[in-house]
Amino acid sequence: MEKNVYLDNAAATRLDERVLEAMKKYFFEVYAVATSEFGYSLGIEAREALEEARGVIANKLGAEHDEIVFTSGSTESSNMAIKGVALALKEKKGKHIIVSKIEDFPVLNSAKSLEKQGFEITYLDVDQHGLVNFEQLENSIRNDTILVSIQHANQEIGTLQDINRIGNLCKQKGVLFHTDATHTFTRIPIDVKKIHANLITVSAHTIHGPKETGALFIRKNTPLTKWMDGGFQEFNKRAGLENIPGAVGFAKAVELVTQEENNKLQQFRDYLIKRVLTEIPNTTLNGHLEKRIPHNANITFHYVEGESITLHLDMRGFSVSTGSACFSKSLEASHVIMGIGGDHERAHGSVRFTFGRYNTMEDVNSVVDNISEVVEELRKISPLGKNS
C-alpha cells in the first residue's frame, strides 16, 4: 500500500501544522533569550511568550502559574521529580522510595540509580490487568518513606491507575506523591485541586506537539532540590536555556486537543479490540478492558513473534510496536507484560496499537484485515508450538 498508516502514537506523534506555525515566530523573529522587564524588547517578548505558554499548561492542570517548570521532556521531568525529592529529603526524613514494577524507564531507572547510591526501593506488584496492589502500597509506606511514584497510565498496556486514591493515601501518610502523566495529559482530565499529587510529569510529544519538550508540575511547598547545575532559569528549579519555541508549541498542542478527538480515538480502540479478539483466534488483550487510556490497544497474538508481525506489517505500510525482546536494546522481554503475570511467549507476541489525530476508521479496518492475514501466515511456520 502507498499510504503509511502510523499506529505508534504512544511513542511519538506527528507534529500538527498549527503547532509548527505557532512556533515559527520564535525561531526566526523572536529568537532572543527570555529576559525580564528590564531587558531589551526582543527578550521581553520572548519572556511574555514563555509565560503565556506556562499559563496554558497550568490552566489545563488546574495549577498555579509558578507551579509549572518547563523541561526537555518526560524523561527529564521524572528524573527531576524523583532525584530532586531524594536530594531534598535523604538527610531530613529517609531514603525509602516506592514505585510500581511496570513504570516507564525514566522512573524505573531513576529509582535503580538511587538504589546504587544507598536508597531503598520497594517495587510494587500489579495484578493481571496492570493495577497496583493498593494493600501492598499501604503496607509498604514507612516512617522513612519519602516518595511514592506511580504512573497515571501505563505506556505499553494503557491501564489507568486510581491516582486519586493513591494521592489521598500519600497525603494521609505524609508522603510525597509523583505521577507520570505522559500518556494521559489532555486525554484524561487531571485537576490538581482535586487530585493530591505533589509532582506530575507531562510531555508534548504524545499530543502532536514538539519532541524534547515537557513540564513538571511542582505543588507549592514541595521539597525539591535542584539536581542539574547551571543558571537560575525556571524559578531556579531547572538550569538551562529556555526552549521558547518548544514551550509555545506545547501550549498550542494542549489547546488543540478536544474531547471530541478523545472520543474518536476511543471508538478506534474499542473497534480494533472487538474485531481482533472476535476474528483472530488465540489472542489476549493486555491491560484493563475499561480502566484504560482512550487511544491504546495492546494485544498478544499467541504462537507467533511480535517482531515478525511488526516487520510484516511494516512491509504492508503499517507502523506498530512490539514488546518482543528483539526490538529492545536490552534484549529483555517487556517488563510490563512480565509484570502482569505474562510469560516470555506472551510478551514476545504482544503488539501495541496507539491512535492519534491523523488516523481514520479506514486505518483501523485496514490494519485488522492485514494483521489477520499476517498472523495466519506466520502461524503456519511458527516454531513456538501450536499452529492455528
N, C-alpha and C positions, 0 to 999 in steps of 0.2 A: 504494500500500500504506500501511496505517496506521502500522506499526512503522517506526522509523528504524533501519536497520542501519548501525552505525558501524564502519568499517573503516580508520580512520586513527589507530590506536593508537600509532604511532611519533611522531606529533605531540603527542598528549596522550591521557591515559586518563581514563575516568570514575572519580571517587573512590569507593573501596569504602566502604560504610556503616560497616563495622567500623573503618576508619581514622578516619572522621569522629567516631565515638563515642569513640575513644581521645583525640582532640584536644579535644573539648568542654570537658573539665575545665580545660584550660589557657587557654581563652578566658574562662570565666565564674567559676571558683573560684580556681585558682592562676594568676593573671594578672600576678604581680609580675615584676620584673626578676630574673634569676638572680643570687644573691649567695652569698658564701662561708659557711662555718660560723659566722662571726662576725656575720652579718646577722640580719634578722628571719625568723620562721618561714616566711612565705609565699615569701620569696626563696630560702630554703634548700631548700624543697620544689621550687621551680622549677628550681633548680640540680641537684638529685638527678634530676629527670625528664630534664633535658638530658643529663646524664652517662650515665644508663641508656640513652637513645636512642643516644648516641655509641658505647656498648659494643656495641649490636646491629649497627650499621654496621661497626664494626671487626671484630667476630667473623665477619661474613659475608665479609670480605675476608682474614681471617687476619692482621689488622693489630693493632698495639698501640693501646690506648685513646687515647693522646695523638698518634697519627698521623692522626687524623680531624679535619678542620676543617669545620664546617657553613658553607654558603654560601647564596646566594639562588637557586641552580640551576646547571645545567651551563654556562651562558654565563659566569657569574662564576668558576666553578671553573677553566675552561680559561684565562680571562684571567689569573687569579691565578697559575696554574702557569707559563704562558709568559712573562708580563711580570715575574713575581716572579723567575724564573731569570735573565732578561735583565738586570734591575737588579742582581742579586747578582754576576753573572759578567762583565759587559761590560768592566770595568776589569781584572779578575784573569786572565781567560782569553781572551775574544774576543767577537765579535759575529756568529757564524755559527750559523744555526738551520736544521734540516731538517724539512720537513713533506711530506705527500703532496698531490697535486693535487685529491684528492676528499674532503679533510677537511670537516667541518661548519663553518659560518661562524664560530663563536666561535674556532676555531683558525686558520682561513684569514685572517680579518680581523685577529686579533691579530698574526699574522705580517706582514701587509701594513702594519699600523700601525707596527710596529717597523722595517720596511723604510724607511719615510719618515723614521725617526729615525737612519738610518745603519747599521742591521743588514743583514747579507747573508742572504738566504733562498734555500735550494735547495728547489725544488718537485719532488718525486719523481714519475716516471711510474708508472702502473699498467697491468696487462695487460688483455685484453679482458673478464676476469671481475672486475676491480677489485682484484687483488692487487698489492701493492707490488713493484717490481723490486728484489729483495734485493741483487743485484750492484751496481746503481746506488747503493743506500743505502750499502753498504760502501765503495764508491769515493768517495762524497761526504763522508764523515767526514774532517775535517782536524784539525790541532792546535788551531785556534781555534774548533772546533765546540763549542757549549755545551749544545745540547739537540736531541733528536730527538722529534718529536710525531707519532705515527701512531695513528690510531683503532683501537679493538678491532674494531668493526663499523661498516660504512657506514650512514648514516642513510637513504639512499634505496634502494640495491640490496641491502643486508643482508650484503654479503660480509665474512667474518671474516678478519682478518689474523693471522698467526702471531706474536703478541706475545711468546711465549716465546723464539723465535729472535731476534727484533728486540731484546728486552731483553738477551739474552746477548751479542749483538754490541756493544750500547752499553756494557755493563759491561766487556767486554774492551777496548774503545777508550777507556774513561774518560770517557764522555759521558752526561749525564743523559737519561732517557727518560720522556716523558709519554704516556699513552694515554687517549683519550676513550672511556670505557666506558658512556656514557649509554644505549646500546641493548643492552648485554649484561649489565649488573649484575643479578644474580639469575636471568638467563636462561641464561647460560653461566658455569660455575664460574671464579672468579678467586681465586687464593691467592697473596698477595704473598710468602709464604715460598718459593714455587716459581717465580714469575714475577718477573724483575728489572725492576720499574718503580719509578721514584722518585716519580712523581706519577700519580694516577688520578682522573679526573673521573667522578662518579656523580650520579644525579638521581632524584627521587621521581616526577616527572610521567609517566614511561613505565611505571610499575608500579602504577598505581591509587593513588598517593599524592598529596599536595598539590602544586600548581604552586608555582613560585618557592621550591623547597626542594631543596637538593643538598648535596654534600660533596666535599671534595678530600682524597684520601689523600696524605700527605706523609711519605715514608720518613724516618726519623731521620737527621740529619746532612746532609739535602739543603739546599744553599744556596738560600734563597728570601727575597727582600726584600719586606717588606710594601708593597703598592702602593696601598693605599687608606688615607688618613689618618683618624684619629678616636680612638676609645678603645683599650682593651687586651684586647678580647674574643678568644676562641678562641686561647688561648696566645699572644696578641699577634701573631697572624698575619693576623687579619681584623678590621677595625674595624666596629662597628655592633651595635645591639641584637640579641641572640639571638632567633631565631624559635622559641620553645619549642613552641608547638602544631605548627609545621611539622616540627620535629625528631622529636617524638613520633609524628606521623603517618607520617613517612618510615620510622621504625623499625618501626611496625606494618605498613606496606606490605611491607617486606622480609620480615617474619615470615610473611606470608600467601602468598607465592609458593612453590609446591611443584613438584617435578619432574613430578608427575602433570599439573599445569597446563601446564608447558612441553611435555610430550609431546603433549598435546591440541592445543596451538597448532601444533606441527609437523605433526600429522596434517592440520589445516586447510590449512596452507601447501602441503603436498605434493599434497593432493587438488585444490586450486584450480589449481595449476600443471599437473598432469596433464590435468585437464578442459579448461582453456583452450588449452593447446598442442595437444591432440588434436582438439578440437571447433571451434576458431576458426582459420581459415587465416591465413597471413601474420602470425604473432605471434612475438615473440622474448623469451625470458627474459633479463632484465638481472641480472647478478651471477653468482656461482658456484652451481652446482647443489647441491653438498654442503657447501662451507665457507660456511655461511650461518646467520644467526640464525633461531631456530625460527618466528618469527611474521611473517616478511616475504616477500612475493612482489611483484616488480616486473616488469611485462610491457609491452612495446611492441606496440601494435596499429597496424600499418603502414597508410598511406594514409588516416589519419583523425587529427584533433587530439585530444590528451588532454583539452584544455579542453572540447571538445564532449562527449566521453564522460562526463567528470565532471559536467557540468551536466545531461545527460540522466539519468544515474544518480541524481543528487540529486532530480530530479523524480519518480523512481520510489522514493525513500526510502532511497538508499544514499549513505554518505559515504566517499569515497576521495580520494586526492590525485594530482596530476599533475606532471610535470617540464616542462610547457609554459611557455613564456616569458610567456604571457598571464596566468598565475597568479603571476608573480613581479613584485614591485615594480621590480626592476632591468630587467625586460623582456629578460632573458637566458635562453636555454635552460639546462636543468640542467647545471651544471658537472661533475656526476658522470657522466652519460651521455656527455657530450662527452669526459670524461677517459678513459673506457674504449674510446674509438675510435668512438663513435657520431657520426652527423651530426645536423643540426638536425631532420630528419624523424623520426629515431628518438627523439630527446629529446622532441619535441613530442607524440609518440604514446604516451609512457610513462605508465603508471598504477601507483601503488603501493597494494597491499592489505596492511594490517598488522592482525593479530588480537590480541584481548585477552580478558580473563576472561569477559566477558559475551557473547561470540559463541558460536554453535552451528553444528553441521554444516548445519542448515537454512539459516542465513545464507549459508554458503558456496555451497550448491547454488543458492540463490535469486539471489545476485549473478552467478554464472556464467550462469544462464539469461537474466537480464536483460541482461548485458553482451553476450551473443551476439546478442540482438535489436538492441541499440543500435548495435553495430559494423556489423551488416549494413545497418541503415537508413542510417547515416551514410556508409558507403562508396558507397552508390548515388548520393549527391550530393557526394561528395568531390572537391575541386579539386586534391588532392595527387598525382594520377597514376592509376595502375592501380586500377580498381574490382574488387571481388571479390564 
